[in-house]
Structure formats: structure tokens, C-alpha cells
Amino acid sequence: MQIFKVGGAVRDRLLGQPVNEVDWVVVGATAEQMQALGYRPVGADFPVFLHPQTGEEYALARTERKSGRGYGGFTFYASPDVTLEQDLIRRDLTVNAMAEDAEGQLIDPYGGQRDLQARILRHISPAFAEDPLRVLRVARFAARYAPLGFSVASETLALMSQLSASGELDALSPERSWKEISRALLEPRPDVFIQVLRDCGALAALLPEVDALFGVPQPPAHHPEIDTGAHILGVLRQCAEHRQPLPVRWACLLHDLGKGLTDPGDWPRHIAHERRGLKLIRAVNQRCKPPRDCQELALLVGEYHTHGHRALELKASTLLDLLQSLDAYRRPQRFEEFIAACEMDARGREGLEQRTYPQADYLRGALAAARAVAVQPLLEQGFSGAELGEALKRERLAALKAYKANAAAAVSPGH
């Protein structure tokens, strides 16, 4: 029985990156032997065990054979006679198919170290094309390691294109897809994830609404990058640079979907793209099944991001409606996420990445002014029920009018 450290832990140590989790492969053992040593079985499809002390995963060396469609369409064979090399060759990329023995010696039968040095993400064998999830995984690794200069090998991209064209991506469950998409959006270069998916045709298969934005022009005065797809990539880059949470990144990915529905005769203008995009955002939410906070923020940012940009010009009544629509009084964190998404949208334009976004503090001030209206005096005046709601609305409107007047006075000449 021999135990080897495998996969990401080996790759990241060689890259000088932090190692977050360690996986192990056990060669020459049976499931019964593992359990006799106190390892706890957890694998539903193949023999995986948790170490009795560390809780790390130990898998018996195995081979696999394609037996059906999709990510789960495989038959596994685990036995003491399966070698380490046989186990490693079923992995996706050469850089993920290295191992270390107990003495720390590197075992690299498929050239992973060479590809690490060349900064190439390359598939190991033609069996790569048997698992559609690998298209998403490779794009995610490209997003993670782009800052280190990594790119996808052209022959691997060709295989990914083949997989995208085959319809196999349709067999992926929403849960598996979302797991990869959400992890990729939180990588250092989420824009690279979208670009790689687009390069191999997977974006058109998985997120056709986003793919449709590429080649759609916007007014150069507001968008020096012109292309809507290029703008989305810029916004995602800003999200990563400003360390935005997942709901903000998801909302930013989807906020301009309505521009894909504009009649080309109306280009480069996109009148009412905010409302038009809502049905597409709902469709993507339904298909990808992200968590509720991601779904809700995406819809709010899609509908109201232009209000965010025009905050300083909005009438007090429109500001009041916006705060109400965002449920800002009860959901201050989501209000902050809405502001963050608007700011990333504004910064995700060529040459304007460093521009300040005064709308952010202005909106915060508007919420503070509206929240400062006390309910108690209204109760003391005898208001209740629907009448109390109307009275509160009137007072908040008055507070916002005063806030607007003070803000205008602060920037006018002589002040």
C-alpha cells in the first residue's frame, strides 16, 4: 500500500501558491483495508475515504470509462492492481496530474512540470473530451492563473470547441454548472473565464444571453470600448480588482442583457434596455439556479443601474421610489451591493477605470436622510395603518427634497 499526494496541492506548491486543500491517492489497497485502518468511506460513486485524524480525502487509485452522457456518465474501476500512472491519466490537465511520494519526490509521467514552466493549460489525453464539465474547469483555471501568464493550449481549446458543439454541455446539471461558474467568477480574472468560454463556443451553449452582447455597439461618448461584450469583461475585471462578493459579480455579468435585444437599426442607443433585460435575467437565473441573493441583486441591478448612474439628477420622488424598490431600509447590505455593482459598471469602461463615483456617497446620504424620519411623532399624531404609511412617505419625500437642496447648495459657486 502506497500513498501519494496528488493534484492541486502538488501544482500549487510548485507554483509557489498557497495550498488550500490536499488530496491523496492510495495505490495497492482495498476498501476493506482502508476501513480496517480507521478511514471513513464517503464516496458514493467510487471509493473515497476521510482520514481518521486530519479529515483529508484519500481515494483508491482508479480508472474510468465513459458509459453515458454528461458529468456523471462514467463507470469506475478501483482495485489494488491499478497503478498511479493509470490513475493520473484520467485527470483533466497535465498540471493537475502530478504526484509526490512520501519522501516528497515528484512523479510527473505526463509533462505537468514542463507545462507549468511554459504557463500552458494542456489536456492529458483524448479522454478529456468525455467529460463536458472540463470545459468549465479549464476556463476556471485560466481565470485563476491568468495573472501568472497562463493560457489554454490551442489543441485543448480545439477539444473544448468540439465538446461545446456536441451538445454534451446540455447534459450538465444546473448544480454542477453553477458550482464552476460561481467559483470562476470569484477568481482573480473572471473576465478570462468568460472569454475562454466564448473562444470555444461554450458561452453560446451555456449563457447565450451573455454571448449575444459581443459585437453589439454602445455610444462611444459613454462607452469608449464601444462593444457591449468588451464592457462586460471590463466590469468583471473591476469586480475582481475591488474584491466584490459573488452577488455583485453575478449582477454585473447580467446587468446589460437587454442590450442584446436592441434592434440593430437603433444601435448604438439602447432605449429601455434595463426593463427589456429583466426577462433574460430571469431566464438565466432559472436555468443556472444561483442562490437567492444573487438572483435578486441581478434583477435589481438590471432594472435600476441607470438610476444609480443618474442619482445626482434624480427627482426626490424618484429617489424615494428607488429606495423603496431596493428595500433599502430593511436590506442595507443589499443596498451597498447595488451601489457597488453600479460603481463597477461605471468603472468597467475603457480609460475610465480610475474615475471617482460620487453617486455612491450621494445614494448613501439619501438613504440616511430618509431613514432619519422618525415614526413615533406620526403615531402620536394619530396615524395608523395605510394612513401611517402615506404620512411616512410624505415625510421621507420632504427629507429627500431637503437633502437634494443641501447637496446642490454645497456644490454651487460661492459655497
C-alpha positions in Angstrom: 0.0 0.0 0.0 1.5 3.3 -1.1 0.1 6.8 -0.5 0.7 9.8 -2.9 -0.1 13.5 -2.6 -1.8 14.4 -5.9 -3.4 17.2 -8.0 -3.8 20.8 -6.9 -1.6 20.6 -3.8 1.4 19.5 -5.9 0.7 22.0 -8.7 0.3 25.0 -6.3 3.4 24.1 -4.3 5.5 24.1 -7.5 4.0 27.5 -8.5 4.7 28.9 -5.0 1.0 29.4 -4.4 -0.8 28.8 -1.1 -2.0 25.2 -0.8 -5.6 25.2 0.5 -6.5 21.5 0.4 -4.6 18.3 -0.1 -5.8 15.2 -1.9 -4.3 11.8 -1.7 -4.3 8.6 -3.8 -3.8 5.2 -2.3 -2.3 2.5 -4.6 -2.4 -1.2 -3.8 -5.1 -1.2 -1.2 -8.7 -2.4 -0.9 -11.7 -0.6 0.6 -11.7 -3.2 3.4 -8.1 -2.4 4.3 -8.8 1.3 4.4 -11.7 0.8 6.8 -9.7 -1.5 9.0 -7.2 1.3 9.4 -10.0 3.7 10.6 -10.6 5.6 7.3 -14.3 6.6 6.9 -15.9 5.9 3.5 -17.7 8.8 1.9 -17.6 8.3 -1.9 -21.0 7.4 -3.4 -19.6 6.6 -6.9 -16.1 5.4 -6.2 -14.0 4.6 -3.1 -13.1 7.8 -1.2 -12.2 7.9 2.5 -11.7 10.5 5.1 -8.5 10.3 7.2 -9.4 9.4 10.8 -7.3 12.4 12.2 -7.0 15.1 9.5 -10.3 14.6 7.7 -8.4 14.9 4.3 -9.7 12.8 1.3 -7.9 9.6 0.4 -9.1 7.9 -2.9 -8.2 4.5 -4.1 -6.4 4.6 -7.4 -9.0 4.0 -10.1 -9.6 4.0 -13.9 -12.8 5.3 -15.5 -14.7 4.5 -18.7 -17.3 6.6 -20.5 -20.7 4.9 -20.2 -23.3 7.7 -20.7 -23.9 11.4 -21.2 -22.6 14.2 -19.1 -20.5 14.6 -16.0 -21.9 11.5 -14.3 -21.8 9.2 -17.3 -18.7 7.1 -16.2 -18.0 3.6 -14.9 -15.2 3.4 -12.4 -12.9 0.6 -11.6 -10.9 0.7 -8.3 -8.6 -2.2 -7.4 -5.2 -2.8 -5.8 -3.7 -3.5 -9.3 -4.5 0.0 -10.7 -1.2 1.9 -10.9 -0.6 5.5 -10.0 0.1 6.4 -13.7 -3.3 4.8 -14.7 -5.0 7.0 -12.0 -3.2 10.2 -13.1 -4.0 9.8 -16.8 -7.8 10.1 -16.3 -7.3 13.6 -14.9 -8.0 16.7 -17.0 -4.8 18.7 -17.3 -1.1 17.8 -17.2 -0.5 20.4 -14.5 -3.1 18.5 -12.4 -1.7 15.1 -13.0 1.5 15.2 -10.9 2.1 13.4 -7.6 4.5 13.3 -4.7 5.6 10.2 -2.8 6.2 10.1 1.0 9.7 11.5 0.5 8.5 14.5 -1.5 9.8 13.1 -4.8 7.9 14.4 -7.8 6.2 11.8 -10.1 5.3 13.5 -13.4 4.5 11.0 -16.1 2.7 13.4 -18.4 4.8 16.6 -18.5 3.0 18.7 -16.0 6.1 20.4 -14.7 7.1 21.3 -18.2 3.7 22.9 -18.9 3.8 24.7 -15.5 7.1 26.3 -16.6 5.7 27.1 -20.1 2.5 28.5 -18.4 0.3 26.2 -20.5 -3.0 24.5 -19.6 -3.0 21.4 -21.7 -5.2 18.3 -21.6 -3.5 14.9 -20.9 -5.4 12.6 -23.3 -8.3 12.5 -25.8 -10.4 11.2 -22.9 -10.6 14.8 -21.8 -13.4 15.2 -24.3 -15.6 12.6 -22.5 -16.4 15.0 -19.6 -18.2 18.2 -20.5 -17.6 19.7 -17.1 -13.9 20.0 -18.0 -14.8 22.9 -20.4 -15.8 24.9 -17.4 -13.0 23.7 -15.2 -10.3 24.7 -17.8 -11.9 28.1 -18.2 -11.9 28.5 -14.4 -8.2 27.5 -14.2 -7.5 30.0 -16.9 -9.2 32.7 -14.8 -7.2 31.7 -11.7 -3.8 31.6 -13.3 -4.1 34.3 -15.9 -2.2 36.7 -13.6 0.8 34.3 -13.7 0.7 34.3 -17.5 -1.1 31.0 -18.2 -3.1 30.4 -21.3 -5.0 27.4 -22.8 -3.2 25.2 -25.3 -4.6 25.6 -28.8 -5.2 21.8 -29.1 -7.0 21.8 -25.8 -9.2 24.7 -26.9 -10.0 22.8 -30.1 -11.2 19.8 -27.9 -13.3 22.2 -25.8 -14.8 23.6 -29.0 -15.6 20.0 -30.1 -17.3 19.4 -26.7 -19.3 22.6 -26.9 -20.5 21.8 -30.5 -21.5 18.2 -29.5 -24.4 19.2 -27.2 -22.8 17.4 -24.3 -22.8 20.7 -22.2 -26.6 20.3 -22.2 -26.2 17.2 -20.0 -24.6 19.2 -17.2 -26.9 19.7 -14.2 -27.5 23.3 -13.1 -25.9 22.5 -9.8 -22.6 21.3 -11.3 -22.6 24.2 -13.8 -23.3 26.8 -11.1 -20.6 25.4 -8.8 -18.0 26.0 -11.6 -19.4 29.4 -12.7 -19.6 30.7 -9.1 -16.0 29.6 -8.3 -14.8 31.1 -11.6 -16.5 34.4 -11.0 -14.6 34.7 -7.7 -11.2 34.0 -9.4 -8.7 36.9 -9.9 -9.7 37.2 -13.6 -13.3 36.3 -14.1 -13.3 38.1 -17.4 -10.8 35.4 -18.7 -13.3 32.7 -17.7 -16.0 34.3 -19.9 -13.5 35.0 -22.7 -12.3 31.3 -22.8 -15.8 30.0 -22.8 -16.6 32.3 -25.7 -13.4 31.3 -27.6 -14.5 27.6 -27.5 -18.2 28.2 -28.2 -19.3 27.2 -24.7 -20.6 30.6 -23.8 -23.2 30.4 -26.6 -24.3 27.0 -25.3 -24.4 27.9 -21.6 -25.1 31.6 -21.4 -26.3 32.6 -24.9 -27.8 35.8 -23.5 -24.2 37.0 -22.5 -22.7 35.7 -25.7 -25.2 37.8 -27.7 -23.7 41.0 -26.2 -20.4 40.6 -28.2 -20.5 42.7 -31.3 -23.3 45.0 -30.0 -22.1 48.6 -30.1 -22.8 51.3 -27.5 -22.5 55.1 -27.8 -18.7 55.9 -27.8 -19.3 59.0 -25.7 -20.4 56.9 -22.7 -18.5 53.7 -23.6 -15.1 54.3 -25.2 -14.8 50.5 -25.6 -17.9 50.5 -27.7 -18.6 46.7 -27.7 -21.0 45.6 -25.0 -19.3 42.3 -24.6 -16.0 44.0 -24.0 -17.7 46.3 -21.5 -19.0 43.2 -19.5 -15.4 41.8 -19.4 -14.1 45.2 -18.1 -16.8 45.3 -15.4 -15.9 41.8 -14.2 -12.2 42.9 -14.1 -13.2 45.8 -11.9 -15.2 43.4 -9.7 -12.1 41.3 -9.1 -9.8 44.3 -8.5 -12.2 45.7 -5.9 -12.8 42.3 -4.4 -16.6 42.3 -4.8 -18.6 39.4 -3.4 -20.3 36.8 -5.6 -23.8 38.5 -5.8 -22.2 41.7 -7.1 -20.2 39.8 -9.7 -23.2 37.8 -10.9 -25.3 41.0 -11.2 -22.5 42.7 -13.1 -22.3 39.8 -15.6 -26.1 40.1 -16.4 -26.8 43.8 -16.0 -26.8 44.7 -19.7 -28.5 41.6 -21.2 -31.3 43.9 -22.5 -28.8 45.4 -25.0 -28.7 42.1 -26.8 -32.4 42.6 -27.7 -32.0 46.1 -29.2 -33.0 46.3 -32.9 -29.7 46.9 -34.9 -31.5 49.8 -36.6 -31.4 51.6 -33.2 -27.7 51.0 -32.5 -25.7 52.3 -30.7 -28.5 53.5 -28.5 -30.4 51.1 -26.2 -33.6 52.8 -25.1 -35.2 50.9 -22.1 -32.7 48.1 -22.2 -33.0 47.9 -18.4 -36.6 46.7 -18.5 -36.2 44.6 -21.6 -33.3 42.7 -20.0 -35.4 41.6 -17.0 -37.0 38.6 -18.8 -33.5 37.4 -19.9 -32.1 37.8 -16.4 -35.0 35.8 -15.0 -34.3 33.1 -17.7 -30.6 32.9 -16.8 -31.5 32.8 -13.1 -33.9 30.0 -13.6 -31.5 28.0 -15.8 -28.4 28.4 -13.6 -30.1 28.3 -10.2 -27.8 30.6 -8.3 -28.6 31.4 -4.6 -31.5 33.8 -4.0 -29.3 36.8 -3.0 -27.5 36.5 -6.4 -30.9 36.2 -8.3 -32.5 39.2 -6.5 -29.5 41.5 -6.9 -29.1 40.7 -10.6 -32.7 41.7 -11.2 -32.4 44.9 -9.2 -29.2 46.0 -10.8 -30.5 45.1 -14.3 -33.6 47.3 -13.7 -32.1 50.2 -11.8 -28.4 50.6 -12.6 -29.1 53.6 -14.8 -30.8 55.2 -11.8 -27.6 54.6 -9.9 -25.6 56.4 -12.5 -28.0 59.3 -12.7 -28.5 59.5 -8.9 -27.5 63.2 -8.6 -30.1 64.2 -11.2 -33.0 62.1 -9.9 -36.1 63.9 -8.6 -36.7 63.4 -4.9 -39.8 61.3 -5.7 -37.7 59.0 -8.0 -35.0 58.7 -5.3 -37.8 57.7 -2.8 -39.2 55.1 -5.2 -35.7 53.7 -5.8 -35.0 53.3 -2.1 -38.4 51.6 -1.8 -37.8 49.2 -4.7 -34.4 48.2 -3.3 -36.0 47.6 0.1 -33.0 49.7 1.3 -34.4 50.4 4.8 -34.6 46.7 5.7 -31.8 45.4 3.5 -28.8 47.9 3.9 -26.3 45.3 2.9 -28.0 44.6 -0.4 -28.3 48.4 -0.9 -24.5 48.5 -0.6 -24.1 45.7 -3.1 -26.4 47.5 -5.5 -24.2 50.6 -5.2 -21.0 48.5 -5.7 -22.4 46.9 -8.9 -23.3 50.4 -10.3 -19.8 51.6 -9.5 -18.2 48.6 -11.1 -20.4 49.2 -14.2 -19.2 52.8 -14.3 -15.5 51.9 -13.9 -15.7 49.0 -16.4 -15.2 51.4 -19.3 -12.0 51.8 -21.3 -9.9 54.6 -19.8 -12.4 55.4 -17.0 -11.4 52.7 -14.6 -9.9 55.3 -12.1 -12.8 57.8 -12.3 -14.5 58.6 -9.0 -18.1 57.6 -8.5 -19.7 60.4 -6.3 -23.1 58.7 -6.9 -22.2 56.1 -4.2 -21.9 58.6 -1.3 -24.9 60.6 -2.6 -27.1 57.4 -2.5 -25.9 56.6 1.0 -26.7 60.1 2.1 -30.2 59.8 0.5 -30.8 56.6 2.5 -29.6 58.2 5.7 -31.9 61.2 5.2 -34.9 59.0 4.5 -34.1 56.7 7.5 -33.8 59.7 9.8 -37.5 60.3 9.6 -38.9 59.1 12.9 -42.2 57.1 13.0 -43.0 58.0 16.6 -44.2 61.6 16.0 -46.6 60.3 13.3 -48.0 57.7 15.7 -48.5 60.5 18.2 -50.4 62.4 15.6 -52.9 59.5 15.4 -51.7 58.0 12.1 -52.1 54.2 11.7 -52.4 51.5 9.1 -52.3 52.7 5.4 -52.5 56.3 6.5 -49.3 55.9 8.6 -47.6 54.5 5.5 -48.7 57.5 3.4 -47.6 60.0 6.1 -44.2 58.3 6.4 -43.8 58.5 2.7 -44.6 62.2 2.7 -42.1 62.9 5.4 -39.4 60.9 3.7 -40.1 62.8 0.4 -39.7 66.1 2.3 -36.5 64.9 3.8 -35.1 63.9 0.4 -36.1 67.2 -1.1 -34.2 69.0 1.7 -31.2 66.6 1.2 -31.2 67.4 -2.6 -31.3 71.1 -1.9 -28.4 70.9 0.6 -26.3 68.8 -1.8 -27.0 71.2 -4.6 -26.1 74.2 -2.4 -22.8 72.5 -1.3 -21.5 72.3 -4.9 -22.9 75.7 -6.2 -20.5 78.6 -6.7 -19.9 80.7 -3.5 -20.1 77.7 -1.2 
